[in-house]
Amino acid sequence: RETARALFGHHGDRVHSVYLPYDLPWLQRRFLRHFQPRLGVVMETEVWPNLMAACNALDVPCALVNARLSERSARRYLRLSRLARETFARFRLVAAQSAADAARLKRIGASAPVVTGNIKFDMALPAAAVALGREWRATIGARPVILAASTREGEEAPMLDAFTAHPAHDTALLVIVPRHPQRFDAVAAQVGATGLRLGRRSAAAPPSPDVAVWLGDSMGEMAAYYTVADVVLMGGTWLPFGGQNLIESCAAARPVLLGPHTYNFSEASEAALTAQAALRFETVDEAMRAAFDLLGDAPRRQAMGAAGQHFAQQHGGATARTLDLLKPLIKG
């Protein structure tokens, strides 16, 4: 809700940020009768069968936009083939991120999905967050920064081990930003167990020179962390979580190091690798060594960052294409 207020608060009563009810038929019908929407727009993968059924019964047109579907998720849907086909067939519009996503969505019941691209390529880094990241950098100075972004449970420990094992680790700052805020304290405890000096963003001060690991225990500041970083290790890719979105890091012109597990973001990941904006490694140890190598190779690091920025800009336009498709669906 804090993020929603930051993004939409200036619109006043024109935007209401509310929670969807649990996906139970009577709760969804009550929700729809109360708000009386003229159009329902579902993002990416948040598909709820009873919500779709209620919208269908009350004649609320629905669209699934920026849609993505991994092969693994498609197989899971096909285990409940009848329910999946009924649910996805109820969308008046399915706008997919890629041709592969569109094909998988059609396989599980979506009617005539179209490819519009990934809306996240149209994002602009928030100016306030970029300014904050630059403030941090001014305080840190020339000390190189390795960012472990959006890490998941089980990934921080090998990252800390790999960082500590590198002979140049005392020259760099490792910034860890866990994906889920409920894990902030647990990750802080892991850092403490290594004997490395820990700083926390929640302490409201940039890391001092004696801090080895800075914990990004804040919300809504990811662009600031990307801005202060020199190299990014993308969380969610080192264990089978399916990865995290790397577009924001590319837009910030930061080289991205990926692990083997990117199936939730396969198209964007492969495109970034092809554009030479990212590198893939099988293990955290390999990636950490590569991160330190990049810290010592400014021309290559800058070339990867520039390639990432170009890659992000080149794939823009999905938002406008999606809005053009949504306009005819709005009732009345």
Disulfide bonds with the S-S distance in Angstrom:
none
